[in-house]
Amino acid sequence: MLAMIVIHSISYFFSDKLSFLIWDYSQWAVPVFFFCSFYLFFKSSKKIGLLQYLKKRFLKLFIPYYIFLGFFYILLYLFEKKSFFNLNYLKANIFLYGGLDFNWLVLIFVYLTLLLPLIVWFRKNKFLYYGYFILSLFSSIYFIFVKTNYRLTMWLPWSVLIYFTIYFIEKEKNKIKLLLISFISLLIFLVIRVVEIKIGHNLSQYANKYPPTLYHLSYGIFSIIIIFLLSKKNIFNFLNFDKLLNFLSINSYSLFFIHILVMYYLNWKNLKTSNWFTFFLLIFIISSIIQLSLNYLNKYSLLVRYITHK
């Protein structure tokens, strides 16, 4: 979540090469975001029925998104009335087939919510399980050479990361094997980089993310393992940084929407700062204050309900 806010803040400041490099090489954020979701799904000890699982997931996905959309349209009315009265834009945002660029994340989570139980079922049949893996891996190579409508196809190559997560959980305590996979991932990344240079493909991670190519996925897998191994060494405990990460983790989905609203508002009000870092800090601080306020209100309302009930 922290890297996502950095990425979105820098996207307004491509004036120098350093900011572009930070933006490009911070694109591990989404693979890590998905990995955490997959990890929790497969590690969860709770056994719930499929329909209950789907209902719970879709409510968690759509309720925050449509609340965000309501506030976003208030801002649109204030600052971009032309887009506000565009019916096609509204429908695209509601049904996730277009509109606001950021809503692709909600759509992919819808796909993944359906895919995860399916892959669990595939594991009972080796032909289906490994067949789908080969298909998803092939698609991540195919999309290096062929561009397509990413909203329709992105679920397939992102499935590679699901398989990696399953393998990761099995080998989580084997540091040697994890280091080997990180080395192989880095090697694949470098080889594909040479291929992309040869064919004149855009080398940025962003250009390889919609839909994700093996270039982006291998970089993401390498990053996941390195971040995990660093966390095992308690690197992120320095100066209580882990407490900040915990706050961002618990509130990641709501913070995703909050920081977008804050970012758009600051930009529309011409309150953008002179460099990306101060803009990032401004977005981060305001978004965190809003999130903390919402958490307090939620906690207070729960307390009132508890007292009233008693």
C-alpha positions in Angstrom: 0.0 0.0 0.0 2.9 2.3 0.8 4.5 1.6 -2.6 1.1 2.1 -4.3 0.8 5.6 -2.9 4.4 6.3 -3.9 3.7 5.1 -7.5 0.5 7.2 -7.9 2.2 10.3 -6.4 5.2 10.0 -8.7 3.0 9.6 -11.8 2.5 13.4 -11.8 6.3 14.0 -11.7 8.2 12.4 -14.6 10.5 15.4 -15.1 13.7 13.6 -14.1 15.1 10.2 -14.6 15.4 9.3 -10.9 11.6 9.8 -10.2 10.8 7.6 -13.3 13.1 4.8 -12.0 11.6 4.9 -8.5 8.1 4.8 -10.1 9.0 1.9 -12.4 10.9 -0.3 -9.9 8.2 0.2 -7.2 5.7 -1.6 -9.5 6.2 -4.8 -7.3 3.4 -3.3 -5.3 0.5 -5.1 -7.1 2.2 -8.5 -7.2 2.9 -8.2 -3.4 -0.7 -7.0 -2.8 -2.1 -10.0 -4.7 0.3 -12.4 -3.1 -0.8 -11.4 0.4 -4.4 -12.0 -0.5 -3.7 -15.4 -2.0 -1.5 -16.3 1.0 -4.3 -15.5 3.4 -6.8 -17.4 1.3 -4.7 -20.6 1.3 -3.5 -20.4 4.9 -6.9 -19.7 6.4 -8.0 -22.4 8.7 -11.7 -21.4 8.4 -13.8 -23.8 6.4 -16.8 -22.0 4.9 -19.1 -23.0 2.1 -18.5 -21.6 -1.4 -21.6 -19.5 -1.5 -20.8 -18.0 1.9 -17.3 -17.3 0.8 -18.4 -15.6 -2.4 -21.0 -13.5 -0.6 -18.5 -12.4 2.0 -15.9 -11.5 -0.6 -18.2 -9.7 -3.0 -19.6 -7.6 -0.1 -16.1 -6.6 1.0 -15.1 -5.8 -2.6 -18.2 -3.9 -3.8 -19.4 -1.9 -0.7 -16.2 0.1 -0.3 -15.9 0.6 -4.1 -19.4 2.0 -4.5 -19.0 4.2 -1.5 -15.8 5.5 -3.1 -17.6 5.9 -6.4 -20.2 8.1 -4.7 -17.6 10.4 -3.2 -15.7 10.4 -6.5 -18.8 11.6 -8.4 -19.3 14.4 -5.9 -15.8 15.6 -6.8 -16.5 15.1 -10.5 -19.6 17.3 -10.1 -17.5 20.0 -8.4 -14.5 19.9 -10.8 -15.4 18.0 -14.0 -19.1 18.4 -14.8 -18.5 17.1 -18.3 -17.4 13.7 -17.0 -20.2 13.8 -14.3 -22.9 14.0 -16.9 -21.3 11.3 -19.2 -23.7 8.3 -18.9 -21.3 5.9 -20.6 -18.6 6.8 -18.2 -20.9 6.2 -15.3 -22.0 2.8 -16.6 -18.4 1.8 -17.2 -17.5 2.7 -13.6 -20.5 0.9 -12.2 -19.9 -2.3 -14.1 -16.1 -2.1 -14.2 -15.6 -2.5 -18.0 -14.0 0.9 -18.2 -14.2 4.4 -16.8 -11.8 5.3 -14.0 -8.4 3.6 -14.5 -8.1 2.6 -10.9 -11.2 0.4 -10.8 -9.3 -2.4 -12.7 -8.1 -3.5 -9.2 -11.6 -4.2 -8.1 -12.3 -6.1 -11.3 -9.2 -8.3 -11.0 -10.2 -9.1 -7.4 -13.6 -10.2 -8.7 -11.9 -12.5 -11.2 -9.6 -13.8 -8.5 -12.4 -14.4 -6.0 -13.9 -16.8 -8.6 -10.5 -18.3 -9.6 -9.2 -19.2 -6.2 -11.9 -21.8 -5.3 -11.6 -23.1 -8.9 -7.9 -23.8 -8.5 -8.5 -25.5 -5.2 -10.9 -27.8 -7.0 -8.3 -28.2 -9.9 -5.8 -29.6 -7.3 -7.8 -32.7 -7.1 -7.1 -33.4 -10.8 -3.4 -33.2 -11.9 -4.4 -32.7 -15.6 -6.6 -29.7 -14.8 -4.2 -28.3 -12.2 -1.0 -28.4 -14.3 -2.9 -27.8 -17.5 -4.2 -24.5 -16.3 -0.8 -23.5 -14.9 0.8 -24.1 -18.4 -2.0 -22.1 -20.0 -1.6 -19.2 -17.6 2.2 -19.3 -18.0 2.0 -19.4 -21.8 -0.4 -16.4 -21.7 2.1 -14.3 -19.7 4.6 -15.0 -22.6 2.1 -14.5 -25.3 1.1 -11.0 -24.0 4.7 -9.8 -24.5 4.1 -10.0 -28.2 0.4 -9.4 -28.5 -1.6 -6.7 -26.9 -5.2 -7.3 -25.9 -8.1 -5.8 -23.8 -6.5 -6.3 -20.4 -9.8 -6.1 -18.5 -11.0 -9.2 -20.3 -7.8 -11.3 -20.2 -5.7 -10.2 -17.1 -7.1 -12.9 -14.9 -5.2 -15.6 -16.9 -1.6 -14.5 -16.5 -2.2 -13.3 -12.9 -3.0 -16.9 -12.2 0.8 -17.6 -12.4 1.1 -15.8 -9.1 -1.6 -18.0 -7.5 0.5 -21.1 -8.3 3.6 -19.4 -7.0 1.8 -18.7 -3.7 0.8 -22.3 -3.4 4.5 -23.3 -3.9 5.6 -20.6 -1.5 3.4 -21.9 1.3 4.8 -25.4 0.8 8.4 -24.2 0.8 8.0 -21.3 3.2 10.5 -22.6 5.8 13.0 -23.7 3.2 15.2 -20.6 2.8 17.5 -22.3 0.2 14.6 -23.2 -2.2 13.1 -19.7 -1.8 16.5 -18.2 -2.7 16.8 -20.5 -5.7 13.3 -19.5 -6.9 14.3 -15.8 -6.5 17.4 -16.4 -8.5 15.5 -18.2 -11.3 12.9 -15.4 -11.3 15.6 -12.8 -11.6 17.3 -14.8 -14.4 13.9 -15.0 -16.3 13.4 -11.3 -15.8 16.8 -10.5 -17.3 16.4 -12.9 -20.2 13.0 -11.5 -21.1 14.4 -8.0 -20.8 16.9 -8.9 -23.5 14.1 -10.3 -25.7 12.0 -7.1 -25.2 15.0 -5.0 -26.2 15.3 -7.1 -29.4 11.7 -6.7 -30.3 11.5 -3.0 -29.3 9.0 -3.6 -26.5 8.6 -1.0 -23.8 10.8 -2.1 -20.9 8.8 -0.3 -18.1 7.0 -2.5 -15.6 3.9 -0.5 -16.2 3.9 -1.4 -19.9 4.1 -5.0 -18.9 1.4 -5.0 -16.3 -1.9 -4.6 -18.3 -2.2 -7.6 -18.7 0.9 -8.8 -16.8 3.6 -10.4 -18.9 6.2 -12.9 -17.5 8.6 -9.9 -17.4 6.5 -8.2 -14.8 5.5 -11.4 -13.0 9.1 -12.6 -12.6 10.1 -9.2 -11.2 7.2 -9.4 -8.8 8.0 -13.0 -7.6 11.6 -12.0 -7.1 10.5 -8.9 -5.1 8.0 -11.0 -3.0 10.7 -13.4 -1.9 13.3 -10.7 -1.1 10.8 -8.7 0.9 9.7 -11.8 2.8 13.3 -12.8 3.6 14.0 -9.2 4.8 10.9 -9.3 7.0 12.2 -12.6 8.6 15.4 -10.7 9.5 13.2 -8.1 11.2 14.5 -5.4 8.9 11.1 -3.6 9.0 11.0 -3.4 12.8 13.5 -0.6 12.7 12.1 2.5 14.5 8.7 0.7 14.9 8.2 0.8 11.1 6.4 -2.5 11.4 3.6 -0.7 13.3 3.1 1.6 10.3 3.1 -1.3 7.9 0.6 -3.1 10.2 -1.8 -0.1 10.0 -1.4 0.0 6.2 -2.0 -3.7 5.9 -5.1 -3.8 8.0 -6.7 -0.8 6.2 -5.1 -1.5 2.8 -8.3 -1.8 0.7 -10.0 1.3 2.2 -6.8 3.3 2.0 -6.5 2.4 -1.7 -9.8 4.3 -2.4 -9.1 7.1 0.1 -5.7 8.0 -1.3 -7.2 8.2 -4.8 -9.8 10.6 -3.7 -7.3 12.7 -1.8 -4.9 12.7 -4.8 -7.6 13.8 -7.3 -8.9 16.5 -4.9 -5.4 18.0 -4.4 -4.7 17.9 -8.1 -8.1 19.5 -9.0 -7.5 22.2 -6.4 -4.0 22.9 -7.7 -2.6 21.9 -4.3 0.1 19.7 -5.9 3.5 20.3 -4.4 6.7 21.0 -6.3 8.1 17.5 -6.1 6.9 13.9 -5.8 8.1 13.2 -2.3 6.3 16.1 -0.7 3.2 15.3 -2.7 3.5 11.7 -1.5 3.8 12.9 2.1 0.8 15.1 1.7 -1.4 12.4 0.2 -0.2 9.8 2.7 -0.7 12.1 5.8 -4.2 13.2 4.8 -5.3 9.7 3.8 -4.0 8.3 7.1 -5.8 10.9 9.1 -9.1 10.1 7.2 -8.6 6.4 7.8 -7.8 6.9 11.5 -10.9 9.0 11.9 -13.1 6.4 10.2 -11.6 3.7 12.4 -12.3 5.8 15.5 -15.9 6.4 14.4 -16.4 2.8 13.6 -15.0 1.8 17.0 -17.2 4.4 18.8 -20.3 3.2 17.0 -19.6 -0.4 18.0 -19.1 0.7 21.6 -22.4 2.6 21.5 -24.2 -0.4 20.1 -22.7 -2.6 22.7 -23.7 -0.3 25.6 -27.2 0.1 24.2 -27.5 -3.7 23.8 -26.3 -4.2 27.4 
